[in-house]
Amino acid sequence: MTIDPRSPDFDPTALLAEITEATAQLLGSVERLDDQAVREPCALPDWTRGHLLTHLARNADALCNLLTWAATGERHEAYPKPGQRTEDIEAGAGRTAEQLATDLRDAGQRFAEAAARLTPEQWRSTVERPTGGPQPATRIPWWRLEEVYIHHVDLDLGFSPAHWPTEFTGPALEMTAERFTNPAYAKKVETPFRLYAEDTARTVGVGCDPAEKEHLLVRGPEPALLAWLIGRSNGDGLVVEPFDALPAVPAWN
């Protein structure tokens, strides 16, 4: 089973088991928190863990809206009105640890149930997030898995990029590179470069063909490369060839 949504063999319903497992890992971390801990900063600027947990719950609901779009054929925005995402996060950030954990668990269950109801024909629908342009509904489960894995790291509770499975880091690395060259995201890199994952032998071009050897090569373990590319690491330990500073990368979100 492949979890890469770009693959012709990809089955979006099969990815739901991966999301369930990743969510269970996340909830295992969240349920250790008390009311003081959820008010402490997370790894994202200006956010507490309460902000981040609220965002994760509302993201599940936003993706449920896209699942409704796919199921009905009627446009349903991820966030129905401008500014709602920020308003919802601020409104929910100050809740107790128990309330935050319950909300996250319930929202995740709503997402899982909505995704399980879609038919093969409905999965072939086209939906659209605030950025990225129209995309197939089959991307929705991947978007949720991405949120859960990456923001679990952002909680700063000991879950690190090294815990991401290879089945996730490979496609995520390639799709992030694609995002940085896609005009729909408006996040083009200024200086093209290549990535080489020493543990998987995966080579990825960011703004260039990976075979174009005149561009800088950044190498290291695949999880470390992904963490740096999406702003979850400063890149310590990565090697640049020929010797140089790490190239600048756009903000992932």
C-alpha positions as CSV (number, residue, x, y, z in Angstrom):
1,M,0.0,0.0,0.0
2,T,1.3,3.4,-1.0
3,I,0.5,6.5,1.0
4,D,1.8,8.8,-1.8
5,P,-1.3,10.6,-3.2
6,R,0.4,11.2,-6.6
7,S,0.7,7.4,-7.2
8,P,-1.7,5.8,-9.7
9,D,-2.1,3.0,-7.1
10,F,-3.0,5.4,-4.3
11,D,-6.2,4.5,-2.4
12,P,-7.3,7.4,-0.2
13,T,-9.4,5.1,2.1
14,A,-6.3,3.0,2.8
15,L,-4.5,6.1,4.1
16,L,-7.2,6.5,6.8
17,A,-5.5,3.8,8.9
18,E,-2.3,5.7,8.8
19,I,-4.1,8.8,10.0
20,T,-5.8,6.9,12.8
21,E,-2.4,5.6,14.0
22,A,-0.7,9.0,13.7
23,T,-3.6,10.6,15.6
24,A,-3.4,8.1,18.4
25,Q,0.3,8.9,18.8
26,L,-0.6,12.6,18.9
27,L,-3.3,12.1,21.5
28,G,-0.9,10.0,23.6
29,S,1.3,13.0,23.8
30,V,-1.6,15.5,24.4
31,E,-3.2,13.4,27.2
32,R,0.0,13.9,29.3
33,L,-0.5,17.6,29.3
34,D,-2.0,19.5,32.2
35,D,-3.6,23.0,32.2
36,Q,-0.3,24.7,32.8
37,A,1.4,22.8,30.0
38,V,-1.2,23.8,27.3
39,R,-0.6,27.4,28.1
40,E,3.1,27.1,27.5
41,P,4.7,28.1,24.1
42,C,4.9,25.5,21.4
43,A,7.6,25.5,18.8
44,L,5.6,27.9,16.5
45,P,6.1,31.6,17.0
46,D,3.5,33.4,19.2
47,W,1.4,30.2,19.8
48,T,0.9,28.2,22.9
49,R,0.2,24.5,22.8
50,G,-3.5,25.5,23.3
51,H,-3.4,27.5,20.0
52,L,-1.8,24.6,18.2
53,L,-4.2,21.9,19.5
54,T,-7.1,24.1,18.6
55,H,-5.7,24.6,15.1
56,L,-5.4,20.8,14.7
57,A,-9.0,20.3,15.7
58,R,-10.3,23.0,13.4
59,N,-8.1,21.8,10.6
60,A,-9.9,18.4,10.8
61,D,-13.3,20.3,10.6
62,A,-12.0,22.4,7.7
63,L,-11.1,19.2,5.8
64,C,-14.5,17.8,6.6
65,N,-15.9,20.8,4.7
66,L,-13.8,19.7,1.7
67,L,-15.1,16.2,2.1
68,T,-18.6,17.5,2.0
69,W,-17.7,19.4,-1.2
70,A,-16.5,16.1,-2.7
71,A,-19.5,14.2,-1.5
72,T,-22.2,16.7,-2.7
73,G,-20.5,18.5,-5.6
74,E,-21.5,21.8,-4.0
75,R,-18.7,24.2,-3.1
76,H,-17.8,24.2,0.6
77,E,-14.9,26.3,1.6
78,A,-12.5,24.9,4.2
79,Y,-13.1,28.1,6.3
80,P,-16.4,29.7,5.3
81,K,-15.4,33.3,6.0
82,P,-12.2,35.3,5.9
83,G,-10.4,35.4,9.2
84,Q,-12.4,32.5,10.7
85,R,-9.3,30.3,11.0
86,T,-7.6,32.9,13.2
87,E,-10.7,33.7,15.2
88,D,-11.4,30.0,16.0
89,I,-7.8,29.4,17.1
90,E,-7.8,32.4,19.4
91,A,-11.2,31.5,20.8
92,G,-10.2,28.0,21.7
93,A,-6.6,28.4,22.8
94,G,-7.4,29.2,26.5
95,R,-9.4,26.0,27.2
96,T,-8.4,23.4,29.7
97,A,-6.1,20.5,28.8
98,E,-9.0,18.1,29.0
99,Q,-11.2,20.2,26.8
100,L,-8.5,20.6,24.2
101,A,-7.8,16.8,24.1
102,T,-11.5,16.0,23.8
103,D,-12.0,18.5,21.0
104,L,-9.0,17.1,19.1
105,R,-10.2,13.5,19.5
106,D,-13.8,14.3,18.5
107,A,-12.7,16.4,15.5
108,G,-10.4,13.6,14.3
109,Q,-13.3,11.1,14.6
110,R,-15.6,13.4,12.6
111,F,-13.0,13.5,9.9
112,A,-12.5,9.8,9.8
113,E,-16.2,9.1,9.6
114,A,-16.7,11.6,6.8
115,A,-13.8,10.3,4.8
116,A,-15.0,6.7,5.2
117,R,-18.4,7.6,3.7
118,L,-17.0,8.9,0.3
119,T,-17.5,6.7,-2.7
120,P,-14.8,6.0,-5.3
121,E,-16.6,8.4,-7.7
122,Q,-16.7,11.2,-5.0
123,W,-13.0,10.8,-4.3
124,R,-12.5,11.8,-8.0
125,S,-14.0,15.2,-7.3
126,T,-12.0,18.4,-7.4
127,V,-11.8,20.6,-4.3
128,E,-9.8,23.7,-3.4
129,R,-8.0,24.9,-0.2
130,P,-7.2,28.6,0.4
131,T,-3.8,28.1,-1.4
132,G,-2.7,25.7,-4.0
133,G,-5.5,25.9,-6.6
134,P,-7.9,23.1,-7.5
135,Q,-6.8,19.6,-6.5
136,P,-8.3,16.1,-6.5
137,A,-10.2,15.2,-3.3
138,T,-7.9,12.2,-3.0
139,R,-5.3,14.7,-1.6
140,I,-7.5,15.4,1.5
141,P,-6.3,12.4,3.6
142,W,-2.7,13.3,2.8
143,W,-3.3,16.9,4.0
144,R,-4.6,15.6,7.3
145,L,-1.7,13.2,7.8
146,E,0.7,16.0,7.0
147,E,-0.9,18.2,9.7
148,V,-0.9,15.5,12.3
149,Y,2.7,14.4,11.8
150,I,4.2,17.9,11.5
151,H,2.3,19.6,14.2
152,H,3.0,16.7,16.6
153,V,6.7,17.9,16.3
154,D,5.6,21.5,16.9
155,L,4.1,20.5,20.3
156,D,7.7,20.2,21.5
157,L,6.9,17.1,23.6
158,G,9.7,14.8,22.5
159,F,8.2,13.7,19.2
160,S,10.8,14.7,16.6
161,P,11.2,14.5,12.8
162,A,13.2,11.3,13.4
163,H,9.9,9.7,14.4
164,W,8.3,10.3,11.0
165,P,8.1,7.1,9.0
166,T,10.0,6.8,5.7
167,E,6.7,6.2,3.9
168,F,5.8,9.7,4.8
169,T,9.1,11.6,4.6
170,G,9.8,10.5,1.0
171,P,6.5,11.8,-0.6
172,A,6.5,14.8,1.7
173,L,10.0,15.8,0.7
174,E,9.1,15.6,-3.0
175,M,5.8,17.3,-2.7
176,T,7.3,20.2,-0.7
177,A,9.9,20.7,-3.4
178,E,7.0,20.7,-6.0
179,R,5.1,23.3,-3.9
180,F,8.1,25.6,-3.9
181,T,8.0,25.6,-7.8
182,N,4.2,25.8,-8.2
183,P,2.9,29.3,-9.0
184,A,-0.3,28.5,-7.2
185,Y,1.6,28.7,-3.9
186,A,3.6,31.8,-4.8
187,K,6.6,30.4,-2.8
188,K,9.3,30.0,-5.4
189,V,12.8,29.5,-4.2
190,E,15.3,32.2,-5.2
191,T,18.3,29.8,-5.7
192,P,17.6,26.3,-7.1
193,F,19.3,23.4,-5.2
194,R,19.2,19.7,-4.9
195,L,18.6,17.4,-1.9
196,Y,20.1,14.0,-1.4
197,A,18.8,11.7,1.4
198,E,21.7,9.6,2.5
199,D,19.5,7.0,4.2
200,T,17.1,6.4,1.3
201,A,19.2,7.5,-1.7
202,R,16.4,9.8,-2.8
203,T,17.4,12.8,-4.8
204,V,15.0,15.8,-5.2
205,G,15.3,19.0,-7.1
206,V,14.0,22.2,-5.6
207,G,13.5,24.6,-8.5
208,C,15.6,22.5,-10.8
209,D,16.0,19.0,-12.2
210,P,17.7,16.8,-9.7
211,A,20.1,15.6,-12.5
212,E,21.4,19.2,-13.0
213,K,24.6,18.8,-11.0
214,E,25.7,22.5,-11.4
215,H,23.3,23.3,-8.5
216,L,24.2,23.1,-4.8
217,L,23.6,19.8,-3.2
218,V,22.2,19.6,0.4
219,R,22.6,16.1,1.9
220,G,21.6,14.4,5.1
221,P,19.0,12.0,6.5
222,E,15.6,12.3,4.9
223,P,13.7,13.3,8.0
224,A,16.3,16.0,8.7
225,L,16.1,17.3,5.1
226,L,12.3,17.5,5.3
227,A,12.4,19.2,8.7
228,W,14.7,21.9,7.4
229,L,12.8,22.4,4.2
230,I,9.5,23.0,6.0
231,G,11.1,25.2,8.7
232,R,11.1,22.7,11.6
233,S,14.9,22.8,11.8
234,N,17.7,25.2,11.2
235,G,19.5,22.6,9.2
236,D,22.3,21.8,11.7
237,G,24.1,18.7,10.6
238,L,23.2,19.0,6.9
239,V,26.0,19.2,4.5
240,V,26.2,21.6,1.5
241,E,28.3,20.7,-1.5
242,P,30.3,22.5,-2.7
243,F,30.9,24.0,0.8
244,D,28.5,26.9,1.3
245,A,25.7,28.1,3.5
246,L,22.3,26.5,3.3
247,P,20.2,28.1,0.6
248,A,17.2,30.2,1.6
249,V,13.8,28.5,1.5
250,P,10.3,30.0,1.6
251,A,7.9,29.6,4.5
252,W,6.2,26.2,4.3
253,N,2.8,27.6,5.6
